[in-house]
């Protein structure tokens, strides 16, 4: 009986050893390196390839600028309008709904004012926009005056041969000048010249720029721009340095 048990045990050992040897001879697939995430999650099924992203459009949050809608305004010219630099850049037009201020680029002043006299009938095409103060303004694109059509065109480039006239002026400040946004942007001298300053510079010198204060201004006279009509004959000075009470400041 004991010999039969030994034979059965030996047979089982031989069969087991045979299958272990066969398993060792079969090729094994390469194992991917297991990172911390794979060790924690275990083997994962293969993922499908990612679809390419569609280019961003209006539906993805990109909002294209809306086209400008033009309207037509008809009326008669009341009078021209000038900006804070004494450049004519608009017309006050009387329409069926009341007076409307129509703005145009200053370089069109000669063309428009030569035709659009006070009392002239005009047909103006343009669009309405709000100025920095939130008030509506009508911007001119074309104006028809007695059959003559004038369109908004780029300004003529200034001649490079024109030399800037250097100026050095000692005078008192007559009054401060303000932009349409009510910011100080320069001052007028007692000698008549108008000195232009960048807003940040005017703000930094606001405590010293007072009427009656004597200043020394070094700069150059700004040349008249082609096509522009001026409401006053004033020399504009682009300052390079300003001396106040003996202290000189660089303007830039």
C-alpha positions in Angstrom: 0.0 0.0 0.0 2.8 2.3 0.9 4.6 1.7 -2.4 1.4 2.6 -4.4 1.1 5.9 -2.5 4.7 6.7 -3.4 4.1 5.9 -7.0 1.1 8.2 -7.1 3.0 11.1 -5.4 6.0 10.7 -7.9 3.6 10.8 -10.8 2.0 14.0 -9.6 5.4 15.7 -9.1 6.5 14.7 -12.6 3.3 16.0 -14.3 3.5 19.3 -12.4 7.2 19.8 -13.3 6.3 19.2 -17.0 3.7 21.9 -17.2 6.0 24.4 -15.3 8.8 23.8 -17.8 6.4 24.3 -20.7 5.1 27.6 -19.3 8.7 28.9 -18.9 9.5 28.2 -22.5 6.5 30.2 -23.9 7.3 33.8 -25.0 6.0 36.4 -22.5 4.7 39.9 -23.7 6.9 42.8 -22.6 5.7 44.6 -19.5 5.3 48.3 -19.4 7.0 50.1 -16.6 4.5 50.6 -13.8 4.3 54.0 -12.3 2.7 55.0 -9.0 -0.7 55.6 -10.8 -0.7 52.2 -12.5 0.2 50.4 -9.4 -2.6 52.1 -7.6 -5.2 51.6 -10.3 -4.1 48.3 -11.8 -3.9 47.5 -15.5 -6.3 49.6 -17.7 -7.8 48.9 -21.1 -6.4 50.8 -24.1 -7.8 54.2 -24.6 -9.2 55.4 -28.0 -7.2 58.1 -29.8 -8.2 61.7 -29.0 -10.2 63.6 -31.6 -8.6 66.8 -32.8 -10.0 70.0 -31.4 -12.1 72.2 -33.7 -10.8 75.7 -34.2 -12.3 78.3 -31.8 -15.2 80.1 -33.4 -18.1 82.3 -32.2 -19.7 79.3 -30.5 -16.4 78.9 -28.5 -16.5 82.4 -27.2 -14.8 84.3 -30.0 -17.1 87.2 -30.9 -16.2 88.9 -34.2 -16.6 92.6 -34.4 -20.0 93.6 -35.7 -20.1 95.5 -39.0 -20.7 99.2 -38.8 -24.2 100.2 -40.0 -24.3 103.4 -42.0 -27.3 105.8 -41.9 -28.1 108.9 -43.9 -28.7 112.3 -42.5 -30.3 115.3 -44.4 -30.4 118.9 -43.4 -28.8 122.3 -43.7 -25.5 123.6 -42.3 -25.8 125.9 -39.4 -22.1 126.6 -38.8 -18.7 124.8 -38.7 -17.3 123.4 -35.4 -13.7 123.5 -34.2 -11.9 121.3 -31.7 -9.6 122.3 -28.8 -6.7 122.8 -31.2 -8.7 125.4 -33.2 -9.0 122.9 -36.1 -12.4 122.7 -37.8 -13.5 119.1 -37.5 -17.3 119.2 -37.6 -20.6 120.8 -38.8 -23.7 121.7 -36.9 -26.5 120.5 -39.1 -30.2 121.3 -38.7 -32.4 118.3 -39.4 -36.1 117.5 -39.1 -35.3 116.1 -35.6 -33.2 119.0 -34.4 -29.6 120.1 -34.6 -26.9 117.3 -34.9 -23.2 117.7 -34.6 -21.4 115.9 -37.5 -17.7 115.2 -37.0 -15.1 114.7 -39.7 -11.3 114.3 -39.8 -9.6 117.8 -39.6 -7.7 117.1 -42.9 -11.0 117.3 -44.8 -11.7 120.8 -43.5 -10.6 122.6 -46.7 -12.7 120.4 -49.0 -15.8 120.4 -46.8 -15.9 124.0 -45.7 -15.3 125.2 -49.3 -18.6 123.6 -50.3 -20.7 123.3 -47.1 -21.4 126.9 -46.3 -23.9 128.0 -43.7 -27.4 127.4 -45.1 -26.2 124.8 -47.6 -28.3 121.6 -48.0 -26.3 118.5 -47.3 -26.8 114.8 -47.4 -24.4 113.0 -45.0 -23.8 109.3 -44.8 -22.1 108.1 -41.6 -22.6 106.3 -38.3 -23.3 107.2 -34.7 -20.8 106.7 -31.9 -20.5 107.8 -28.2 -17.7 110.2 -27.2 -15.6 109.6 -24.1 -18.3 111.6 -22.1 -21.0 109.1 -23.3 -22.7 111.6 -25.6 -23.7 110.5 -29.1 -21.7 111.9 -32.1 -22.4 111.4 -35.8 -19.2 110.5 -37.7 -19.1 111.5 -41.4 -18.1 109.0 -44.1 -19.4 110.9 -47.1 -21.1 114.3 -47.6 -23.0 115.4 -50.7 -23.2 119.2 -51.2 -25.0 120.5 -54.3 -24.0 117.4 -56.3 -20.4 117.4 -55.1 -19.5 114.2 -53.2 -16.7 114.4 -50.6 -15.4 111.1 -49.0 -13.3 110.4 -46.0 -9.8 109.9 -47.4 -6.4 109.4 -45.7 -4.5 112.7 -44.9 -1.7 113.9 -47.2 1.7 113.0 -45.8 3.6 116.1 -44.7 6.7 117.1 -46.7 9.9 115.9 -45.1 11.8 118.9 -46.3 9.8 121.2 -44.0 12.1 122.0 -41.0 10.6 122.6 -37.6 11.1 126.1 -36.3 12.9 126.1 -33.0 11.3 128.3 -30.3 12.6 129.6 -26.9 9.9 131.7 -25.2 9.9 133.4 -21.8 6.5 134.6 -20.8 3.8 134.2 -18.2 1.0 131.7 -18.3 -2.2 133.4 -19.4 -4.6 130.4 -18.9 -4.6 126.6 -18.8 -6.0 124.6 -21.7 -8.3 121.6 -21.3 -9.1 118.6 -23.5 -12.7 117.6 -24.2 -12.4 115.2 -21.3 -11.7 118.2 -19.0 -8.0 117.2 -18.5 -5.3 119.9 -18.6 -3.3 119.4 -21.8 -1.3 122.6 -21.9 -1.5 126.4 -21.4 -1.6 129.6 -23.4 1.2 132.1 -22.9 0.8 135.9 -22.5 2.6 136.3 -25.8 -0.1 134.3 -27.6 1.5 130.9 -28.2 -0.3 127.8 -27.1 1.9 125.1 -25.4 0.8 121.5 -25.7 1.7 119.0 -23.0 1.0 115.2 -22.6 -1.8 114.7 -20.1 0.5 112.9 -17.6 3.0 115.7 -17.7 0.4 118.3 -17.2 -1.0 116.3 -14.2 2.5 116.0 -12.6 3.1 119.8 -12.9 -0.5 120.8 -12.0 0.6 122.4 -8.7 3.0 124.7 -10.5 1.1 125.5 -13.7 -0.9 128.6 -12.5 -2.0 131.7 -14.4 0.5 134.4 -13.9 3.5 132.1 -13.4 6.5 132.9 -15.5 7.9 130.0 -17.6 10.6 129.4 -20.1 9.5 127.1 -22.9 11.9 125.4 -25.4 10.4 123.5 -28.3 9.3 123.9 -31.8 6.4 125.4 -33.7 4.1 122.8 -35.0 3.6 123.2 -38.8 0.2 123.6 -40.3 -1.3 120.3 -41.4 -2.3 120.0 -45.1 -6.1 120.3 -45.7 -6.8 121.6 -42.2 -8.7 124.9 -41.6 -8.1 126.7 -38.4 -10.6 128.9 -36.5 -7.8 131.0 -35.0 -4.3 131.9 -36.1 -2.4 130.5 -33.1 1.1 129.2 -33.0 1.2 125.7 -31.4 4.3 124.9 -29.5 5.4 121.3 -28.9 7.5 121.7 -25.8 10.7 119.9 -25.2 11.7 121.5 -21.9 9.8 123.8 -19.5 11.5 125.8 -16.7 9.3 126.9 -13.8 10.8 129.0 -10.9 14.3 128.1 -12.1 13.7 124.3 -12.3 13.8 122.8 -15.8 11.7 119.7 -16.7 12.0 117.4 -19.7 8.8 117.0 -21.6 8.1 113.6 -23.1 
